[in-house]
């Protein structure tokens, strides 16, 4: 404690309570009395940062609304189920972090926090991110358009009312949407083009039958994650994957896309990609990386491509690759042809493989010069 800043490792004596500006808890602080937070809210009226992540706290007192100077409220990984109505009085709040808490609904007054810049309110269902619906967002009450200073919104449940006002959030930098239906894609596309600073976009379909097609040119987009079935020829027609719209894109994750054609010829136009992940994204049997493709790619992950049985890598493809992960490719029986052109790699992993394929790997002379790791399928 330095007079205005307090870091709590465990229950400890607190002095100078009235002067505190920052309170941060470390660990789960199980021994912290339940009265500590109400006491802080009452006695430390000038707090600007209250970081309670990881605490087993279940309730936030109404007195939180008296912290008129509060800029940051962190409730990540807590057991809080509900926020008090008095939250709407925190007119100077910039960051509200509710990620992986037990809050399912925000108070209607959340839209009065017009200075709010960063809202994290996501629940994680599948930490491994394999399932189609690995997480969920939160519903924003009427008035989403009032939060015009929002730069981060992770994550929003897609609903008619909120999507109609999404385009008013013109300062948005990072956006994640859950439960998206195909019928929403037009409205979402119209909103996205109103966000000139958007650099990180993550869109998740409501189920595997919904078809995603976003016709939005986002020249400043750097990270794109799409989970759900992509419309036929989406990779060739959507501006997101073209030379202009994707010129700054360096990270691309496609999951559950159900692509029938080899996506690599289309994706190879994205010459600035440094990370590419395909998870249940392609239903075909063969992928071929040709010479000159993906010159800046550093990390490639191919996961759960159940029909893939042939992976070919031409000399000069992925010339900058550092990490390669092949995960749960159940039809693969041979070491990828041309893998020697990528070696040595910083990391090479074969995961969820059969014992037969492990034998093939051990017998491959090309891999003798490369350290690699593996895990067997359950």
C-alpha positions as a printed NumPy array, in Angstrom:
array([[  0.   ,   0.   ,   0.   ],
       [  1.434,   3.376,  -1.011],
       [ -1.195,   5.677,   0.483],
       [ -3.552,   5.807,  -2.469],
       [ -3.086,   2.33 ,  -3.93 ],
       [ -3.908,  -0.923,  -2.156],
       [ -3.166,  -4.431,  -3.419],
       [ -4.842,  -7.106,  -1.298],
       [ -3.213, -10.542,  -1.244],
       [ -5.28 , -11.726,   1.696],
       [ -7.208, -10.299,   4.611],
       [ -5.042,  -7.581,   6.075],
       [ -5.3  ,  -4.461,   8.166],
       [ -6.166,  -1.434,   6.037],
       [ -5.147,   2.062,   7.027],
       [ -5.682,   5.406,   5.334],
       [ -8.956,   4.132,   3.902],
       [-10.25 ,   7.599,   3.031],
       [ -7.257,   8.339,   0.795],
       [ -7.524,   5.212,  -1.345],
       [ -7.871,   5.661,  -5.1  ],
       [ -7.064,   2.13 ,  -6.308],
       [ -7.968,  -1.257,  -4.799],
       [ -6.797,  -4.453,  -6.499],
       [ -7.266,  -7.956,  -5.113],
       [ -4.899, -10.794,  -5.984],
       [ -5.813, -14.468,  -5.781],
       [ -9.176, -15.575,  -4.48 ],
       [ -8.78 , -13.91 ,  -1.071],
       [-11.113, -16.45 ,   0.538],
       [-10.416, -15.009,   3.94 ],
       [-11.695, -11.541,   3.04 ],
       [-14.753, -10.725,   5.178],
       [-18.012, -10.139,   3.317],
       [-18.184,  -6.688,   4.892],
       [-14.979,  -5.464,   3.236],
       [-16.494,  -4.362,  -0.084],
       [-19.461,  -2.469,   1.445],
       [-16.993,  -0.847,   3.829],
       [-14.706,   0.218,   0.974],
       [-17.648,   1.673,  -0.941],
       [-18.739,   3.641,   2.095],
       [-15.383,   4.891,   3.336],
       [-13.359,   5.282,   0.111],
       [-15.602,   7.598,  -1.833],
       [-12.823,   8.755,  -4.172],
       [-11.916,   5.324,  -5.563],
       [-11.108,   5.325,  -9.272],
       [-10.216,   1.619,  -9.631],
       [-11.968,  -1.286,  -7.898],
       [-10.609,  -4.582,  -9.199],
       [-12.231,  -7.625,  -7.562],
       [-11.534, -10.285, -10.198],
       [-11.427, -13.834,  -8.877],
       [-13.114, -13.1  ,  -5.564],
       [-15.932, -15.426,  -4.462],
       [-18.071, -12.335,  -3.882],
       [-21.756, -12.812,  -4.736],
       [-23.204,  -9.352,  -4.248],
       [-22.211,  -5.787,  -4.998],
       [-23.7  ,  -3.298,  -2.521],
       [-25.94 ,  -0.417,  -3.545],
       [-23.272,   1.901,  -2.152],
       [-21.21 ,   1.22 ,  -5.291],
       [-23.229,   4.013,  -6.872],
       [-21.678,   6.515,  -4.447],
       [-18.217,   6.031,  -5.968],
       [-18.74 ,   8.975,  -8.293],
       [-15.095,   8.993,  -9.39 ],
       [-14.904,   5.29 , -10.305],
       [-13.304,   4.636, -13.708],
       [-12.771,   0.873, -13.565],
       [-14.914,  -1.865, -12.013],
       [-13.582,  -5.41 , -12.4  ],
       [-15.814,  -8.362, -11.505],
       [-14.271, -10.966, -13.806],
       [-14.514, -14.566, -12.526],
       [-16.615, -13.575,  -9.521],
       [-19.892, -15.145,  -8.397],
       [-21.862, -11.924,  -8.741],
       [-25.297, -12.632, -10.227],
       [-26.814,  -9.159, -10.352],
       [-25.675,  -5.554, -10.464],
       [-27.445,  -2.956,  -8.318],
       [-29.587,  -0.293,  -9.971],
       [-27.279,   2.324,  -8.458],
       [-24.66 ,   1.369, -11.059],
       [-26.264,   3.945, -13.344],
       [-24.861,   6.686, -11.091],
       [-21.262,   5.847, -12.063],
       [-21.163,   8.569, -14.692],
       [-17.351,   8.501, -14.979],
       [-17.033,   4.738, -15.46 ],
       [-14.803,   3.812, -18.404],
       [-14.379,   0.035, -17.992],
       [-16.866,  -2.546, -16.73 ],
       [-15.488,  -6.093, -16.702],
       [-18.085,  -8.793, -15.976],
       [-16.448, -11.552, -18.009],
       [-17.11 , -15.072, -16.689],
       [-19.182, -13.755, -13.801],
       [-22.703, -15.091, -13.229],
       [-24.452, -11.95 , -14.443],
       [-27.036, -12.741, -17.118],
       [-28.757,  -9.382, -17.348],
       [-27.637,  -5.786, -17.045],
       [-29.697,  -3.146, -15.258],
       [-31.545,  -0.862, -17.663],
       [-29.55 ,   2.103, -16.374],
       [-26.381,   0.752, -18.002],
       [-27.193,   2.888, -21.045],
       [-26.792,   6.023, -18.901],
       [-23.05 ,   5.401, -18.594],
       [-22.21 ,   7.578, -21.573],
       [-18.47 ,   7.638, -20.873],
       [-18.22 ,   3.836, -20.882],
       [-15.503,   2.668, -23.282],
       [-14.966,  -1.006, -22.518],
       [-17.67 ,  -3.53 , -21.626],
       [-16.672,  -7.151, -21.095],
       [-19.67 ,  -9.347, -20.332],
       [-19.082, -12.791, -21.775],
       [-19.826, -16.201, -20.32 ],
       [-17.634, -19.109, -21.427],
       [-19.35 , -22.476, -21.879],
       [-16.564, -24.427, -23.597],
       [-13.094, -23.172, -22.556],
       [-11.487, -25.155, -25.391],
       [-13.556, -23.303, -27.981],
       [-14.34 , -26.469, -29.939],
       [-18.127, -26.38 , -29.773],
       [-20.078, -24.08 , -32.068],
       [-21.553, -22.198, -29.131],
       [-18.546, -22.015, -26.827],
       [-19.759, -18.875, -25.089],
       [-22.556, -16.359, -24.856],
       [-22.956, -12.637, -24.548],
       [-25.305, -10.367, -22.729],
       [-28.438,  -8.531, -23.774],
       [-28.269,  -4.748, -23.779],
       [-31.563,  -3.053, -22.886],
       [-33.125,  -0.367, -25.038],
       [-30.764,   2.528, -25.524],
       [-27.598,   0.822, -26.788],
       [-27.122,   3.79 , -29.105],
       [-26.52 ,   6.023, -26.066],
       [-23.173,   4.332, -25.423],
       [-21.472,   6.259, -28.202],
       [-18.026,   6.122, -26.572],
       [-17.892,   2.324, -26.476],
       [-14.683,   0.981, -27.99 ],
       [-14.904,  -2.622, -26.761],
       [-18.073,  -4.711, -26.575],
       [-17.524,  -8.365, -25.731],
       [-20.001,  -9.737, -26.119],
       [-23.456,  -8.773, -27.333],
       [-26.325, -11.182, -27.901],
       [-27.709, -10.332, -31.331],
       [-31.287,  -9.082, -31.069],
       [-33.397,  -6.935, -33.382],
       [-33.518,  -3.892, -31.111],
       [-29.829,  -3.77 , -30.239],
       [-28.695,  -4.43 , -33.817],
       [-30.755,  -1.508, -35.098],
       [-28.626,   0.818, -32.973],
       [-25.305,  -0.971, -33.351],
       [-24.134,   1.377, -36.1  ],
       [-24.337,   4.327, -33.711],
       [-21.28 ,   2.987, -31.856],
       [-18.836,   4.671, -34.216],
       [-15.871,   4.545, -31.824],
       [-15.934,   0.742, -31.721],
       [-12.561,  -1.013, -31.953],
       [-13.365,  -4.543, -30.796],
       [-16.752,  -6.233, -31.207],
       [-17.993,  -9.76 , -30.551],
       [-21.523, -10.876, -31.423],
       [-23.252, -14.069, -30.307],
       [-26.398, -15.848, -31.46 ],
       [-26.31 , -14.298, -34.929],
       [-28.923, -15.462, -37.425],
       [-28.454, -15.252, -41.167],
       [-31.294, -12.75 , -41.44 ],
       [-29.285, -10.321, -39.288],
       [-26.241, -10.221, -41.578],
       [-27.52 ,  -7.348, -43.727],
       [-28.219,  -5.153, -40.713],
       [-24.901,  -6.084, -39.112],
       [-23.03 ,  -5.27 , -42.327],
       [-24.675,  -1.847, -42.493],
       [-23.641,  -1.194, -38.898],
       [-20.053,  -2.346, -39.331],
       [-19.297,   0.12 , -42.111],
       [-20.223,   2.905, -39.666],
       [-17.28 ,   1.871, -37.452],
       [-14.158,   3.331, -39.09 ],
       [-11.841,   2.271, -36.244],
       [-12.988,  -1.348, -35.979],
       [ -9.927,  -3.603, -35.798],
       [-11.246,  -6.775, -34.13 ],
       [-14.475,  -8.509, -35.189],
       [-15.838, -11.811, -33.874],
       [-19.205, -13.082, -35.159],
       [-20.815, -16.31 , -33.936],
       [-23.868, -17.949, -35.514],
       [-26.761, -19.169, -33.386],
       [-26.552, -22.699, -34.816],
       [-24.901, -24.66 , -37.608],
       [-27.805, -24.118, -40.031],
       [-27.59 , -20.322, -40.052],
       [-25.625, -18.941, -43.011],
       [-23.264, -16.015, -42.493],
       [-22.472, -13.492, -45.216],
       [-21.105, -10.097, -44.207],
       [-20.854,  -7.639, -47.087],
       [-18.831,  -4.947, -45.38 ],
       [-15.531,  -3.406, -46.409],
       [-13.512,  -2.845, -43.231],
       [-10.075,  -1.635, -44.342],
       [ -8.747,  -1.245, -40.781],
       [ -9.775,  -4.719, -39.64 ],
       [ -6.844,  -6.656, -38.188],
       [ -8.481,  -9.653, -36.506],
       [-11.48 , -11.57 , -37.821],
       [-13.184, -14.6  , -36.309],
       [-16.26 , -16.142, -37.929],
       [-18.014, -19.102, -36.348],
       [-20.814, -20.652, -38.364],
       [-21.678, -21.793, -41.84 ],
       [-20.408, -19.42 , -44.516],
       [-22.46 , -18.638, -47.579],
       [-21.367, -20.334, -50.782],
       [-18.593, -18.304, -52.442],
       [-18.387, -16.04 , -49.387],
       [-14.596, -16.116, -49.547],
       [-14.707, -14.783, -53.11 ],
       [-17.578, -12.324, -52.766],
       [-17.385, -10.831, -49.27 ],
       [-15.205,  -7.677, -49.142],
       [-13.726,  -8.993, -45.892],
       [-11.617, -11.467, -47.858],
       [-10.574,  -9.248, -50.756],
       [ -7.311,  -7.406, -51.356],
       [ -8.73 ,  -4.036, -50.271],
       [-11.046,  -5.061, -47.448],
       [ -8.543,  -7.513, -45.989],
       [ -5.307,  -5.652, -46.627],
       [ -4.605,  -5.122, -42.908],
       [ -5.969,  -8.461, -41.731],
       [ -3.283, -10.393, -39.875],
       [ -5.338, -12.879, -37.853],
       [ -8.156, -15.042, -39.253],
       [-10.134, -17.747, -37.479],
       [-12.797, -19.713, -39.364],
       [-14.826, -22.228, -37.361],
       [-17.722, -24.494, -38.388],
       [-17.707, -22.864, -41.836],
       [-18.751, -26.064, -43.704],
       [-16.78 , -25.051, -46.795],
       [-16.91 , -27.53 , -49.66 ],
       [-14.153, -26.034, -51.812],
       [-10.508, -25.649, -50.829],
       [-10.443, -22.211, -49.132],
       [ -6.705, -21.655, -49.565],
       [ -6.724, -20.162, -53.104],
       [ -9.138, -17.482, -51.888],
       [ -7.466, -16.899, -48.538],
       [ -4.031, -16.637, -50.147],
       [ -5.031, -13.136, -51.275],
       [ -4.668, -12.091, -47.637],
       [ -0.916, -11.766, -47.913],
       [ -0.459, -10.049, -44.54 ],
       [ -1.901, -12.891, -42.463],
       [  0.334, -13.929, -39.58 ],
       [ -2.102, -16.359, -37.943],
       [ -4.627, -18.68 , -39.579],
       [ -6.875, -21.167, -37.81 ],
       [ -9.361, -23.474, -39.509],
       [-11.555, -25.447, -37.099],
       [-14.264, -27.653, -38.614],
       [-14.164, -25.154, -41.436],
       [-13.609, -27.389, -44.473],
       [-15.332, -30.613, -45.503],
       [-12.964, -31.559, -48.328],
       [-10.203, -34.149, -48.435],
       [ -7.209, -32.142, -49.64 ],
       [ -5.457, -28.867, -48.84 ],
       [ -2.51 , -27.568, -50.842],
       [ -0.263, -24.635, -49.932],
       [  1.408, -23.359, -53.095],
       [  4.691, -21.516, -53.539],
       [  4.502, -17.883, -52.452],
       [  1.265, -18.229, -50.517],
       [  0.975, -16.731, -47.021],
       [  4.474, -15.193, -46.959],
       [  4.041, -13.635, -43.488],
       [  2.14 , -16.471, -41.802],
       [  3.71 , -17.416, -38.465],
       [  1.079, -19.68 , -36.885],
       [ -1.118, -22.238, -38.667],
       [ -3.703, -24.365, -36.844],
       [ -5.818, -26.978, -38.601],
       [ -8.358, -28.533, -36.251],
       [-11.119, -31.12 , -36.579],
       [-11.111, -31.248, -40.386],
       [-12.596, -34.731, -40.324],
       [-12.348, -35.528, -44.062],
       [ -8.868, -34.141, -44.655],
       [ -6.548, -36.954, -45.688],
       [ -3.99 , -35.127, -47.809],
       [ -2.012, -32.036, -46.865],
       [  0.594, -30.782, -49.316],
       [  3.095, -27.969, -48.837],
       [  5.077, -26.661, -51.793],
       [  8.576, -25.287, -51.396],
       [  8.36 , -21.553, -50.746],
       [  4.906, -21.677, -49.176],
       [  4.493, -20.096, -45.73 ],
       [  8.124, -19.016, -45.756],
       [  7.862, -17.324, -42.331],
       [  5.987, -20.083, -40.495],
       [  7.086, -20.631, -36.889],
       [  4.326, -22.786, -35.398],
       [  2.21 , -25.568, -36.924],
       [ -0.556, -27.405, -35.083],
       [ -2.509, -30.298, -36.586],
       [ -5.312, -31.293, -34.243],
       [ -7.87 , -34.1  , -34.51 ],
       [ -7.404, -34.684, -38.241],
       [ -8.984, -38.118, -38.01 ],
       [ -8.542, -39.082, -41.684],
       [ -4.847, -38.212, -41.862],
       [ -2.671, -41.308, -42.156],
       [  0.485, -39.78 , -43.642],
       [  2.888, -37.03 , -42.663],
       [  2.059, -33.886, -44.69 ],
       [  3.947, -33.908, -47.974],
       [  6.502, -31.107, -48.11 ],
       [  6.623, -30.514, -44.367],
       [ 10.414, -30.549, -44.687],
       [ 10.207, -27.181, -46.464],
       [  8.893, -25.626, -43.244],
       [ 11.527, -27.02 , -40.903],
       [ 12.871, -26.121, -38.49 ],
       [  9.822, -24.772, -36.673],
       [  9.713, -23.26 , -33.212],
       [  6.727, -25.454, -32.361],
       [  5.235, -28.444, -34.149],
       [  2.296, -30.289, -32.642],
       [  0.242, -33.321, -33.649],
       [ -2.69 , -33.582, -31.26 ],
       [ -5.556, -36.023, -30.726],
       [ -3.918, -38.551, -33.041],
       [ -4.188, -42.347, -33.133],
       [ -1.418, -44.641, -31.964],
       [ -1.055, -45.83 , -35.58 ],
       [ -0.391, -42.293, -36.772],
       [  2.072, -41.815, -33.924],
       [  4.01 , -44.795, -35.282],
       [  4.054, -43.153, -38.713],
       [  5.462, -39.972, -37.178],
       [  8.237, -41.85 , -35.391],
       [  9.175, -43.585, -38.628],
       [  9.364, -40.336, -40.611],
       [ 13.021, -39.473, -41.22 ],
       [ 12.157, -35.869, -42.113],
       [ 11.021, -35.23 , -38.538],
       [ 14.294, -36.429, -37.035],
       [ 15.704, -32.892, -37.251],
       [ 12.663, -31.325, -35.567],
       [ 11.411, -31.456, -31.996],
       [  7.67 , -32.118, -31.985],
       [  5.012, -32.962, -29.453],
       [  1.802, -34.945, -29.576],
       [ -1.269, -36.099, -27.688],
       [ -3.312, -39.226, -28.334],
       [ -7.01 , -39.29 , -29.013],
       [ -9.162, -40.384, -26.087]])
